[in-house]
Amino acid sequence: MNNTSPPHPRQPFRFFDLPYELRIKILAFVLVTDQTVDLDKKNNGAARHRINVFLTSHRLHEESYRAYYGGHTFRIFPTNHHFFGHKVRPLVARLPTRYREALVSLELRLGPGWSNPPRSWRVDDRLGLEEMEAVRIVKVFVECDPSHEIFDGFRIDRDFFTDFSGSLLMDVLQRLPSVAQVELDGWPSVKREGPLVKGLLEVARNAGVRIIEIGGKKEDDEDHDISICIARRRLDYPVELD
């Protein structure tokens, strides 16, 4: 005769019995990646398991969305070719107010459309930047500087994209109520002494925010080409190795 008792049914894990601080750390581990969030056709598949966490319960949603939106950097204007056009509404313009209020970090990526930027790349009320009171950091990534002579014959004029980019960054910084820091990054071909980077640095200085250049270098450090800074960062060299 078999006297083995039937196994007890598995009990659900009592997640909300954990301290709030530990719950947030767990949610960040599950929800947050190192990718900048932008309009992308892959979003639905890549984010499905994260969305399932949001839909578990109202209480879990309230804690999850703060971890997700506060833990990622969101791109202000889309650069994916599927969503790059004059009539495309940026991702941040599509977010409800409560999600915008949870954002901490934004990215402005400059370079795509340098000869003819989309008309949708404008800073206005639809972006809801004034609602983003928690945003402290704006990351600026420069893909190319069309003022370089290699763009002769293809650009509108030497200063067009420099002026466009500077105005875009200035408008973003003016509308964000609590921004405190601008982080500047770029591809190796983009030079720090070029007109575009110099113009962006000037805009950030005039806005009174802290400026951090790539490689952990601050604005008052010795000048370096962006290519050197990127190589140093990838090799994990400290800035002091000059």
Secondary structure, DSSP 8 states (H G I E B T S, - for coil): --------------GGGS-HHHHHHHHHHHH--SS-B---TTHHHHTHHHHHHHTS-HHHHHHHHHHHHHHSEEESS--SGGG-STT---HHHHS-HHHHTT--EEEEEE-TTTTS--TT---SGGG-GGG-TT--EEEEEE---TTSGGGTTTSS-TTHHHHHHHHHHHHHHHH-SS--EEEEEE-TT--TTSHHHHHHHHHHHHHT-EEEEGGGEETTS----HHHHHHHHHTT--TT--
